[in-house]
Structures are given as structure tokens and as C-alpha cells.
């Protein structure tokens, strides 16, 4: 179980004030599926609220301690039926696969007005990696690269 200083706990309580509960524990209690959901919530958010339905305060305190003990989290706050739990997010490094191309990008298209006296129209558009903007300002898909029969025959040796 993580230990927090009073200053850290106070800052986390302030941050958790605006959060809504992402896990709700019902009549079945603290099942392995609920623990898994809480674990996933802590991985993605770091600071979560859990709502417990049930009137038994001792059972809620027991669940709170079980959650924090099993998942290596820190108890932040327990008010009524709401439990606030914190665990630092794990740093996940996402590697870009070599097979994917360019992603989406924003392009500004400026088109001159039909009569040369008015302002040109300016629009910002998101285009995919396989698209291009023509001189006229329209978006076209890139054509597949042409393959030479001779080069492909030479490369297959």
C-alpha cells in the first residue's frame, strides 16, 4: 500500500473533487471483476472515485483497505459511500509500427474568390497521409506508385 504525505493527500482530494465515480460496487461486493476494473481505472487515470452501495460502514472500510492493499494504491479519502483511490500512472512508451504511414495533418487551403475583388476563402482541413491538396484547393488521394515489370523481375532474383 502506498503512503502519502498530508500535503499530497490534500492536493489529491482537491483534484478528485471534480471527478465522477468510474466504478460502482453493488450488492455482490468486491468481486475479482470489480477489482480488475478498479485496476484498469487506476492504470489509465491514476486518481479515481469508487461508489459503494451498501449501508454497512465497516464493510466499506474493509473494501477500501482490501482495494488499496491488493492493488498497491493509496487511500486518499473516504466520505460516506465514496472512496477516492490514487496510484501513480505507469509510463507506457508507445512505439510506432513501421508498417503505418503518415497520420492525419492539418492543412490550410486558401482559395481565391471568383471575382478578384473579394477576400480569398481560408479553410483548415484535416487530411490523411495518403491525400494531397491540389493547386485548385481540392483534396485528392495519392495514386499507388507504378511498378516497373523490369525492376520487379530484377529484384526477385
N, CA, C and O of each residue as an XYZ file, in Angstrom:
628
protein
N       0.846     -1.175      0.000
C       0.000      0.000      0.000
C       0.894      1.242      0.000
O       1.862      1.317      0.757
N       0.567      2.201     -0.844
C       1.313      3.454     -0.944
C       1.042      4.345      0.263
O      -0.053      4.317      0.824
N       2.027      5.127      0.659
C       1.855      6.112      1.730
C       1.947      7.501      1.132
O       2.833      7.772      0.322
N       1.042      8.381      1.520
C       1.027      9.760      1.040
C       1.232     10.709      2.213
O       0.781     10.452      3.329
N       1.916     11.801      1.939
C       2.058     12.831      2.956
C       0.739     13.602      3.042
O      -0.055     13.569      2.102
N       0.499     14.287      4.145
C      -0.754     15.060      4.252
C      -0.906     16.119      3.157
O      -2.023     16.391      2.718
N       0.198     16.717      2.713
C       0.129     17.721      1.656
C      -0.293     17.074      0.337
O      -1.141     17.609     -0.376
N       0.301     15.917      0.013
C      -0.071     15.200     -1.220
C      -1.536     14.773     -1.165
O      -2.271     14.909     -2.143
N      -1.953     14.251      0.003
C      -3.333     13.797      0.152
C      -4.304     14.966     -0.040
O      -5.344     14.816     -0.682
N      -3.960     16.125      0.516
C      -4.820     17.303      0.378
C      -4.929     17.733     -1.082
O      -6.016     18.070     -1.550
N      -3.803     17.723     -1.809
C      -3.819     18.100     -3.224
C      -4.646     17.104     -4.038
O      -5.379     17.504     -4.942
N      -4.535     15.822     -3.727
C      -5.307     14.804     -4.452
C      -6.795     14.922     -4.136
O      -7.628     14.718     -5.019
N      -7.140     15.246     -2.896
C      -8.559     15.441     -2.556
C      -9.146     16.596     -3.358
O     -10.273     16.516     -3.848
N      -8.373     17.667     -3.487
C      -8.845     18.818     -4.267
C      -9.027     18.447     -5.727
O      -9.991     18.865     -6.368
N      -8.092     17.656     -6.250
C      -8.183     17.233     -7.649
C      -9.358     16.281     -7.868
O      -9.998     16.315     -8.918
N      -9.641     15.433     -6.879
C     -10.704     14.436     -7.011
C     -12.093     15.034     -6.855
O     -13.090     14.390     -7.181
N     -12.161     16.254     -6.360
C     -13.467     16.874     -6.103
C     -14.335     16.902     -7.362
O     -15.541     16.667     -7.286
N     -13.737     17.187     -8.512
C     -14.499     17.317     -9.756
C     -14.758     15.979    -10.442
O     -15.505     15.930    -11.420
N     -14.163     14.895     -9.955
C     -14.304     13.591    -10.620
C     -15.646     12.952    -10.315
O     -16.274     13.228     -9.293
N     -16.067     12.092    -11.230
C     -17.255     11.280    -11.023
C     -16.798      9.841    -10.804
O     -15.750      9.450    -11.318
N     -17.557      9.044    -10.055
C     -17.162      7.653     -9.832
C     -17.114      6.873    -11.138
O     -18.041      6.940    -11.945
N     -16.018      6.126    -11.342
C     -15.919      5.335    -12.570
C     -16.200      3.861    -12.315
O     -16.413      3.095    -13.256
N     -16.202      3.457    -11.033
C     -16.523      2.073    -10.675
C     -17.582      2.119     -9.582
O     -17.498      2.925     -8.655
N     -18.577      1.247     -9.701
C     -19.638      1.167     -8.701
C     -19.677     -0.260     -8.175
O     -19.803     -1.216     -8.940
N     -19.568     -0.388     -6.862
C     -19.606     -1.710     -6.230
C     -21.026     -1.935     -5.739
O     -21.538     -1.171     -4.922
N     -21.664     -2.997     -6.246
C     -23.061     -3.276     -5.934
C     -23.228     -4.282     -4.828
O     -22.376     -4.414     -3.950
N     -24.351     -5.000     -4.879
C     -24.702     -5.968     -3.832
C     -23.731     -7.128     -3.759
O     -23.508     -7.678     -2.681
N     -23.139     -7.516     -4.902
C     -22.239     -8.665     -4.921
C     -20.945     -8.383     -4.174
O     -20.223     -9.317     -3.824
N     -20.638     -7.122     -3.925
C     -19.440     -6.781     -3.166
C     -18.216     -6.667     -4.054
O     -18.308     -6.393     -5.251
N     -17.087     -6.881     -3.444
C     -15.804     -6.702     -4.124
C     -15.414     -8.010     -4.816
O     -14.722     -8.843     -4.230
N     -15.855     -8.186     -6.053
C     -15.558     -9.396     -6.822
C     -14.255     -9.195     -7.593
O     -13.789     -8.064     -7.728
N     -13.663    -10.276     -8.100
C     -12.443    -10.123     -8.909
C     -12.646     -9.234    -10.136
O     -11.724     -8.529    -10.546
N     -13.840     -9.261    -10.722
C     -14.112     -8.416    -11.888
C     -14.092     -6.935    -11.495
O     -13.599     -6.092    -12.243
N     -14.634     -6.633    -10.316
C     -14.637     -5.247     -9.843
C     -13.208     -4.796     -9.560
O     -12.825     -3.677     -9.903
N     -12.417     -5.675     -8.929
C     -11.008     -5.348     -8.664
C     -10.260     -5.090     -9.965
O      -9.424     -4.189    -10.037
N     -10.560     -5.876    -10.991
C      -9.895     -5.696    -12.284
C     -10.261     -4.341    -12.892
O      -9.400     -3.659    -13.448
N     -11.530     -3.949    -12.789
C     -11.975     -2.655    -13.313
C     -11.306     -1.504    -12.565
O     -10.907     -0.511    -13.172
N     -11.186     -1.643    -11.253
C     -10.523     -0.607    -10.463
C      -9.056     -0.515    -10.868
O      -8.507      0.581    -10.978
N      -8.421     -1.664    -11.090
C      -7.018     -1.691    -11.517
C      -6.854     -1.000    -12.873
O      -5.925     -0.214    -13.060
N      -7.756     -1.290    -13.820
C      -7.699     -0.643    -15.133
C      -7.928      0.859    -15.020
O      -7.277      1.644    -15.710
N      -8.851      1.257    -14.154
C      -9.118      2.674    -13.948
C      -7.906      3.391    -13.370
O      -7.596      4.512    -13.774
N      -7.221      2.753    -12.430
C      -6.012      3.343    -11.845
C      -4.890      3.432    -12.870
O      -4.124      4.396    -12.875
N      -4.792      2.422    -13.746
C      -3.760      2.463    -14.788
C      -3.979      3.628    -15.744
O      -3.026      4.296    -16.148
N      -5.237      3.870    -16.104
C      -5.489      4.901    -17.113
C      -5.653      6.295    -16.515
O      -5.304      7.277    -17.170
N      -6.175      6.414    -15.285
C      -6.457      7.728    -14.718
C      -5.520      8.110    -13.573
O      -5.180      9.283    -13.423
N      -5.104      7.148    -12.776
C      -4.245      7.450    -11.638
C      -5.046      7.770    -10.392
O      -4.759      7.221     -9.328
N      -6.029      8.627    -10.488
C      -6.860      9.037     -9.356
C      -8.306      8.761     -9.735
O      -8.808      9.296    -10.724
N      -8.984      7.917     -8.939
C     -10.359      7.555     -9.277
C     -11.257      7.631     -8.053
O     -10.796      7.627     -6.912
N     -12.557      7.703     -8.330
C     -13.575      7.600     -7.294
C     -14.327      6.288     -7.498
O     -14.595      5.876     -8.627
N     -14.661      5.643     -6.384
C     -15.431      4.400     -6.411
C     -16.644      4.607     -5.516
O     -16.506      5.075     -4.385
N     -17.819      4.266     -6.003
C     -19.033      4.361     -5.189
C     -19.402      2.963     -4.718
O     -19.400      2.011     -5.498
N     -19.723      2.850     -3.416
C     -20.100      1.572     -2.824
C     -21.554      1.666     -2.384
O     -21.908      2.519     -1.570
N     -22.402      0.783     -2.924
C     -23.783      0.723     -2.474
C     -23.844     -0.270     -1.326
O     -23.419     -1.417     -1.464
N     -24.351      0.155     -0.238
C     -24.434     -0.676      0.964
C     -24.352      0.227      2.168
O     -23.637      1.230      2.152
N     -25.092     -0.125      3.231
C     -25.173      0.752      4.388
C     -24.166      0.412      5.472
O     -24.019      1.179      6.423
N     -23.468     -0.709      5.364
C     -22.549     -1.149      6.405
C     -21.206     -0.422      6.278
O     -20.448     -0.675      5.342
N     -20.917      0.475      7.215
C     -19.683      1.266      7.169
C     -18.443      0.385      7.315
O     -17.449      0.596      6.620
N     -18.494     -0.594      8.205
C     -17.327     -1.466      8.413
C     -16.991     -2.247      7.148
O     -15.819     -2.471      6.845
N     -18.026     -2.664      6.404
C     -17.799     -3.389      5.149
C     -17.133     -2.469      4.125
O     -16.248     -2.899      3.385
N     -17.561     -1.193      4.083
C     -16.937     -0.240      3.156
C     -15.478     -0.004      3.517
O     -14.622      0.043      2.634
N     -15.186      0.145      4.799
C     -13.798      0.345      5.241
C     -12.961     -0.881      4.896
O     -11.812     -0.752      4.475
N     -13.531     -2.063      5.073
C     -12.831     -3.303      4.719
C     -12.541     -3.375      3.221
O     -11.452     -3.775      2.811
N     -13.521     -2.986      2.413
C     -13.314     -2.972      0.948
C     -12.222     -1.985      0.577
O     -11.372     -2.276     -0.265
N     -12.244     -0.821      1.204
C     -11.259      0.233      0.933
C      -9.846     -0.278      1.206
O      -8.939     -0.090      0.395
N      -9.673     -0.926      2.360
C      -8.353     -1.463      2.720
C      -7.952     -2.599      1.792
O      -6.786     -2.705      1.412
N      -8.902     -3.450      1.423
C      -8.614     -4.562      0.508
C      -8.175     -4.049     -0.864
O      -7.204     -4.542     -1.439
N      -8.899     -3.056     -1.379
C      -8.560     -2.492     -2.696
C      -7.151     -1.914     -2.664
O      -6.330     -2.217     -3.530
N      -6.876     -1.085     -1.667
C      -5.568     -0.433     -1.595
C      -4.452     -1.446     -1.366
O      -3.365     -1.301     -1.924
N      -4.707     -2.468     -0.556
C      -3.689     -3.488     -0.294
C      -3.401     -4.358     -1.500
O      -2.240     -4.621     -1.813
N      -4.450     -4.811     -2.185
C      -4.272     -5.717     -3.325
C      -3.688     -5.022     -4.550
O      -2.918     -5.625     -5.297
N      -4.054     -3.746     -4.763
C      -3.649     -3.056     -5.987
C      -2.456     -2.129     -5.784
O      -2.013     -1.495     -6.742
N      -1.931     -2.033     -4.587
C      -0.779     -1.167     -4.335
C      -1.117      0.299     -4.501
O      -0.311      1.080     -5.007
N      -2.313      0.669     -4.071
C      -2.780      2.045     -4.219
C      -2.792      2.739     -2.860
O      -2.638      2.096     -1.821
N      -2.974      4.040     -2.880
C      -3.019      4.825     -1.650
C      -4.443      5.296     -1.388
O      -5.096      5.810     -2.296
N      -4.937      5.130     -0.157
C      -6.245      5.681      0.168
C      -6.138      7.188      0.320
O      -5.283      7.685      1.054
N      -7.006      7.915     -0.374
C      -6.973      9.370     -0.326
C      -8.087      9.891      0.567
O      -7.844     10.705      1.458
N      -9.322      9.421      0.329
C     -10.454      9.956      1.070
C     -11.586      8.947      1.080
O     -11.802      8.226      0.105
N     -12.320      8.901      2.212
C     -13.487      8.047      2.327
C     -14.591      8.878      2.952
O     -14.603      9.096      4.164
N     -15.509      9.338      2.134
C     -16.631     10.125      2.626
C     -17.911      9.399      2.257
O     -18.225      9.235      1.078
N     -18.637      8.972      3.255
C     -19.901      8.279      3.015
C     -19.678      7.033      2.176
O     -18.946      6.127      2.572
N     -20.310      6.998      1.022
C     -20.210      5.822      0.160
C     -19.221      6.017     -0.976
O     -19.147      5.190     -1.884
N     -18.452      7.115     -0.933
C     -17.448      7.379     -1.969
C     -16.052      7.091     -1.449
O     -15.684      7.511     -0.351
N     -15.284      6.373     -2.247
C     -13.887      6.086     -1.932
C     -13.027      6.745     -3.001
O     -13.295      6.595     -4.193
N     -11.998      7.474     -2.585
C     -11.069      8.081     -3.524
C      -9.742      7.348     -3.383
O      -9.190      7.248     -2.287
N      -9.235      6.836     -4.509
C      -8.036      5.997     -4.510
C      -7.038      6.562     -5.508
O      -7.414      7.045     -6.576
N      -5.748      6.496     -5.142
C      -4.693      7.029     -6.008
C      -3.583      5.997     -6.181
O      -3.178      5.323     -5.234
N      -3.113      5.896     -7.403
C      -1.896      5.139     -7.724
C      -1.254      5.833     -8.911
O      -1.938      6.115     -9.895
N       0.056      6.119     -8.849
C       0.694      6.803     -9.982
C       0.515      6.003    -11.263
O       0.586      4.775    -11.268
N       0.278      6.741    -12.360
C       0.120      6.075    -13.664
C       1.440      5.460    -14.092
O       2.513      5.997    -13.819
N       1.340      4.329    -14.764
C       2.542      3.687    -15.312
C       2.895      4.366    -16.629
O       2.027      4.623    -17.463
N       4.170      4.650    -16.800
C       4.626      5.264    -18.044
C       4.660      4.205    -19.132
O       5.417      3.238    -19.047
N       3.841      4.391    -20.148
C       3.783      3.450    -21.263
C       4.382      4.133    -22.482
O       3.933      5.202    -22.896
N       5.387      3.509    -23.043
C       6.016      4.049    -24.242
C       5.376      3.373    -25.442
O       5.474      2.158    -25.617
N       4.723      4.174    -26.261
C       4.082      3.627    -27.453
C       5.054      3.730    -28.611
O       5.546      4.809    -28.941
N       5.318      2.599    -29.213
C       6.210      2.589    -30.360
C       5.382      2.613    -31.634
O       4.352      1.947    -31.740
N       5.846      3.382    -32.581
C       5.156      3.468    -33.853
C       5.594      2.307    -34.729
O       6.787      2.052    -34.895
N       4.630      1.618    -35.278
C       4.983      0.478    -36.117
C       5.503      0.973    -37.460
O       5.119      2.043    -37.934
N       6.368      0.190    -38.057
C       6.999      0.583    -39.307
C       6.036      0.474    -40.493
O       6.276      1.070    -41.543
N       4.955     -0.280    -40.328
C       4.058     -0.515    -41.448
C       3.101      0.645    -41.693
O       2.581      0.789    -42.799
N       2.864      1.466    -40.687
C       1.909      2.547    -40.883
C       2.574      3.735    -41.553
O       3.780      3.945    -41.421
N       1.787      4.497    -42.260
C       2.303      5.678    -42.941
C       2.114      6.916    -42.091
O       2.035      6.838    -40.865
N       2.042      8.045    -42.745
C       1.837      9.295    -42.028
C       0.428      9.343    -41.468
O      -0.494      8.730    -42.007
N       0.277     10.071    -40.389
C      -1.032     10.224    -39.777
C      -1.770     11.420    -40.355
O      -1.412     11.947    -41.408
N      -2.793     11.829    -39.650
C      -3.592     12.982    -40.071
C      -2.787     14.261    -39.837
O      -2.001     14.351    -38.894
N      -2.995     15.242    -40.706
C      -2.338     16.533    -40.521
C      -3.297     17.640    -40.949
O      -4.193     17.432    -41.768
N      -3.085     18.808    -40.379
C      -3.956     19.937    -40.676
C      -3.327     20.789    -41.770
O      -2.144     21.125    -41.708
N      -4.128     21.133    -42.771
C      -3.647     21.923    -43.899
C      -4.582     23.120    -44.067
O      -5.800     22.990    -43.945
N      -4.002     24.279    -44.348
C      -4.794     25.475    -44.610
C      -4.934     25.644    -46.121
O      -3.939     25.700    -46.842
N      -6.174     25.725    -46.591
C      -6.446     25.892    -48.014
C      -6.939     27.311    -48.244
O      -7.912     27.746    -47.629
N      -6.264     28.029    -49.131
C      -6.655     29.398    -49.475
C      -7.128     29.382    -50.919
O      -6.354     29.075    -51.825
N      -8.411     29.713    -51.139
C      -8.979     29.761    -52.495
C      -9.310     31.205    -52.832
O      -9.955     31.904    -52.050
N      -8.867     31.642    -53.993
C      -9.187     32.997    -54.447
C     -10.668     33.067    -54.781
O     -11.262     32.068    -55.187
N     -11.271     34.243    -54.615
C     -12.690     34.403    -54.913
C     -12.900     34.390    -56.430
O     -11.968     34.625    -57.199
N     -14.140     34.111    -56.847
C     -14.457     34.053    -58.276
C     -14.218     35.409    -58.925
O     -13.626     35.491    -60.001
N     -14.679     36.470    -58.271
C     -14.347     37.807    -58.766
C     -13.136     38.255    -57.965
O     -13.105     38.058    -56.750
N     -12.186     38.824    -58.578
C     -10.931     39.144    -57.909
C     -11.027     40.228    -56.851
O     -10.011     40.592    -56.259
N     -12.225     40.758    -56.595
C     -12.338     41.875    -55.664
C     -12.579     41.450    -54.225
O     -12.263     42.207    -53.307
N     -13.124     40.270    -54.001
C     -13.448     39.820    -52.643
C     -12.257     39.108    -52.006
O     -11.296     38.736    -52.680
N     -12.349     38.932    -50.698
C     -11.290     38.239    -49.967
C     -11.242     36.762    -50.355
O     -12.268     36.171    -50.691
N     -10.057     36.173    -50.307
C      -9.985     34.731    -50.566
C     -10.571     33.966    -49.378
O     -10.523     34.435    -48.240
N     -11.121     32.791    -49.655
C     -11.668     31.968    -48.570
C     -10.544     31.112    -47.994
O      -9.763     30.509    -48.731
N     -10.477     31.071    -46.668
C      -9.437     30.306    -45.978
C     -10.133     29.239    -45.153
O     -10.997     29.545    -44.331
N      -9.750     27.962    -45.375
C     -10.318     26.858    -44.601
C      -9.195     25.971    -44.108
O      -8.194     25.768    -44.796
N      -9.374     25.444    -42.904
C      -8.416     24.483    -42.358
C      -9.054     23.110    -42.438
O     -10.194     22.917    -42.015
N      -8.308     22.154    -42.984
C      -8.842     20.827    -43.248
C      -7.853     19.791    -42.720
O      -6.639     19.975    -42.814
N      -8.384     18.695    -42.163
C      -7.547     17.562    -41.750
C      -7.483     16.583    -42.917
O      -8.515     16.137    -43.419
N      -6.272     16.253    -43.344
C      -6.136     15.287    -44.439
C      -5.305     14.108    -43.965
O      -4.474     14.227    -43.064
N      -5.549     12.980    -44.589
C      -4.849     11.746    -44.248
C      -3.478     11.720    -44.901
O      -3.170     12.551    -45.754
N      -2.666     10.771    -44.499
C      -1.309     10.665    -45.023
C      -1.259     10.350    -46.500
O      -0.282     10.692    -47.166
N      -2.297      9.701    -47.036
C      -2.278      9.339    -48.452
C      -3.021     10.351    -49.315
O      -3.312     10.068    -50.477
N      -3.333     11.525    -48.771
C      -4.054     12.539    -49.537
C      -3.154     13.750    -49.766
O      -2.186     13.980    -49.041
N      -3.508     14.524    -50.806
C      -2.748     15.738    -51.104
C      -3.722     16.825    -51.526
O      -4.855     16.549    -51.920
N      -3.261     18.063    -51.436
C      -4.078     19.194    -51.842
C      -3.578     19.671    -53.195
O      -2.384     19.916    -53.368
N      -4.495     19.804    -54.161
C      -4.109     20.255    -55.495
C      -3.979     21.774    -55.504
O      -4.319     22.440    -54.526
N      -3.482     22.316    -56.620
C      -3.332     23.764    -56.735
C      -4.681     24.466    -56.658
O      -4.755     25.598    -56.179
N      -5.730     23.830    -57.110
C      -7.069     24.409    -57.067
C      -7.694     24.363    -55.688
O      -8.752     24.954    -55.472
N      -7.063     23.675    -54.752
C      -7.569     23.612    -53.390
C      -8.442     22.420    -53.089
O      -9.051     22.367    -52.020
N      -8.527     21.451    -54.002
C      -9.317     20.262    -53.716
C      -8.390     19.165    -53.177
O      -7.180     19.195    -53.397
N      -8.976     18.211    -52.478
C      -8.195     17.140    -51.862
C      -8.300     15.901    -52.729
O      -9.395     15.494    -53.116
N      -7.149     15.299    -53.035
C      -7.123     14.087    -53.855
C      -6.312     13.033    -53.135
O      -5.361     13.327    -52.410
N      -6.715     11.806    -53.356
C      -5.944     10.691    -52.818
C      -4.734     10.457    -53.679
O      -4.796     10.585    -54.902
N      -3.627     10.113    -53.043
C      -2.425      9.804    -53.800
C      -2.633      8.481    -54.535
O      -3.227      7.543    -54.003
N      -2.139      8.430    -55.747
C      -2.269      7.207    -56.532
C      -1.203      6.225    -56.088
O      -0.131      6.636    -55.643
N      -1.478      4.935    -56.201
C      -0.437      3.973    -55.873
C       0.736      4.110    -56.829
O       0.556      4.353    -58.023
N       1.908      3.955    -56.304
C       3.105      4.108    -57.122
C       3.132      3.033    -58.202
O       2.858      1.862    -57.937
N       3.470      3.451    -59.440
C       3.539      2.492    -60.537
C       4.770      1.612    -60.363
O       5.838      2.072    -59.959
N       4.589      0.340    -60.677
C       5.690     -0.604    -60.525
C       6.183     -1.039    -61.890
O       5.395     -1.360    -62.780
N       7.477     -1.044    -62.039
C       8.084     -1.457    -63.296
C       8.206     -2.973    -63.330
O       8.661     -3.589    -62.367
N       7.795     -3.570    -64.447
C       7.903     -5.026    -64.605
C       9.376     -5.428    -64.618
O       9.741     -6.465    -64.064
N      10.225     -4.610    -65.249
C      11.654     -4.948    -65.339
C      12.316     -4.900    -63.958
O      13.081     -5.792    -63.592
N      12.011     -3.846    -63.204
C      12.637     -3.713    -61.881
C      12.169     -4.819    -60.932
O      12.959     -5.343    -60.147
N      10.902     -5.166    -61.007
C      10.419     -6.216    -60.125
C      11.012     -7.560    -60.522
O      11.221     -8.416    -59.663
N      11.291     -7.766    -61.835
C      11.908     -9.014    -62.271
C      13.359     -9.068    -61.805
O      13.843    -10.138    -61.435
N      14.062     -7.936    -61.815
C      15.449     -7.903    -61.363
C      15.556     -8.108    -59.855
O      16.481     -8.767    -59.381
N      14.618     -7.549    -59.105
C      14.681     -7.630    -57.659
C      14.330     -8.989    -57.109
O      14.661     -9.286    -55.961
N      13.665     -9.832    -57.892
C      13.215    -11.126    -57.377
C      14.287    -12.211    -57.486
O      14.071    -13.337    -57.039
N      15.442    -11.883    -58.078
C      16.486    -12.906    -58.222
C      17.085    -13.296    -56.917
O      17.975    -14.145    -56.875
